[in-house]
Amino acid sequence: MSLSIQVPSVAADTQTRMSVWAWVAVGVASTLVLSALVGLAIAAILGRISEDVSELLQADPWASAPLTRSEDSSEDESRAPHGNAVGRRQS
């Protein structure tokens, strides 16, 4: 007695195959998903750049304040000689 294992034959028609339209649908879907992910990545990068630029351009109160001098420095300057007074001879 011989023991033989019988393997059922599988016809090519019974295997599952994807049609051309299924491949087209997979390609379109993957293209849309990939472009959406790339768009979100670019938007995140540009968002960070715009935050940095707006922080640089933000006006600080001390930067836009009018120039004023303290009272001590104005008194010192009023006592200092002006022009060629230092080089003049006194007679």
C-alpha positions as CSV (number, residue, x, y, z in Angstrom):
1,M,0.0,0.0,0.0
2,S,1.4,3.2,-0.9
3,L,0.4,6.4,0.8
4,S,0.2,9.2,-1.6
5,I,-0.9,12.7,-0.7
6,Q,-3.1,14.2,-3.3
7,V,-2.7,18.0,-3.8
8,P,-5.8,19.6,-5.2
9,S,-5.1,21.4,-8.4
10,V,-5.8,25.1,-8.4
11,A,-6.9,26.5,-11.7
12,A,-5.7,30.0,-12.7
13,D,-9.3,31.3,-12.9
14,T,-10.0,30.7,-9.3
15,Q,-7.1,32.8,-8.0
16,T,-8.0,36.3,-6.9
17,R,-6.7,38.9,-9.3
18,M,-7.0,42.7,-9.1
19,S,-8.5,44.3,-12.1
20,V,-6.9,47.3,-13.8
21,W,-9.4,49.7,-12.3
22,A,-8.6,48.4,-8.8
23,W,-4.9,49.3,-9.4
24,V,-5.9,52.7,-10.7
25,A,-8.0,53.3,-7.6
26,V,-5.1,52.2,-5.3
27,G,-2.8,54.5,-7.2
28,V,-5.1,57.5,-7.0
29,A,-5.8,57.0,-3.3
30,S,-2.1,56.6,-2.5
31,T,-1.3,59.8,-4.5
32,L,-3.9,61.8,-2.6
33,V,-2.7,60.5,0.8
34,L,0.9,61.2,-0.1
35,S,0.2,64.7,-1.4
36,A,-1.9,65.5,1.7
37,L,1.0,64.4,4.0
38,V,3.6,66.4,2.1
39,G,1.3,69.4,2.2
40,L,0.9,69.1,6.0
41,A,4.6,68.8,6.4
42,I,5.2,71.9,4.3
43,A,2.5,73.8,6.2
44,A,4.2,72.9,9.5
45,I,7.6,74.1,8.3
46,L,6.2,77.4,6.9
47,G,4.2,77.9,10.2
48,R,7.4,77.7,12.2
49,I,9.2,80.1,9.9
50,S,6.3,82.6,10.1
51,E,6.3,82.5,13.9
52,D,10.0,83.2,13.9
53,V,9.7,86.1,11.5
54,S,6.8,87.6,13.4
55,E,8.8,87.4,16.6
56,L,11.6,89.2,14.9
57,L,9.4,91.9,13.5
58,Q,7.4,92.4,16.7
59,A,8.0,96.0,18.0
60,D,9.3,96.1,21.5
61,P,8.3,99.1,23.6
62,W,11.9,100.1,24.5
63,A,12.9,100.0,20.8
64,S,10.2,102.4,19.7
65,A,10.5,104.8,22.7
66,P,11.7,108.3,21.9
67,L,15.3,109.0,22.7
68,T,15.7,110.9,26.0
69,R,18.7,111.7,28.1
70,S,19.0,111.5,31.8
71,E,19.3,114.7,33.8
72,D,22.8,113.9,35.0
73,S,24.3,113.5,31.6
74,S,22.7,116.7,30.3
75,E,24.2,118.7,33.2
76,D,27.7,117.2,32.5
77,E,27.4,118.2,28.9
78,S,26.3,121.7,29.6
79,R,29.5,122.2,31.7
80,A,31.8,120.8,29.1
81,P,33.4,123.3,26.7
82,H,32.1,123.4,23.1
83,G,33.9,123.8,19.8
84,N,37.5,125.1,20.0
85,A,37.3,126.4,23.5
86,V,39.7,123.8,24.7
87,G,42.5,124.9,22.4
88,R,42.1,128.7,22.9
89,R,44.7,130.6,24.9
90,Q,43.5,132.8,27.7
91,S,45.2,136.1,27.8
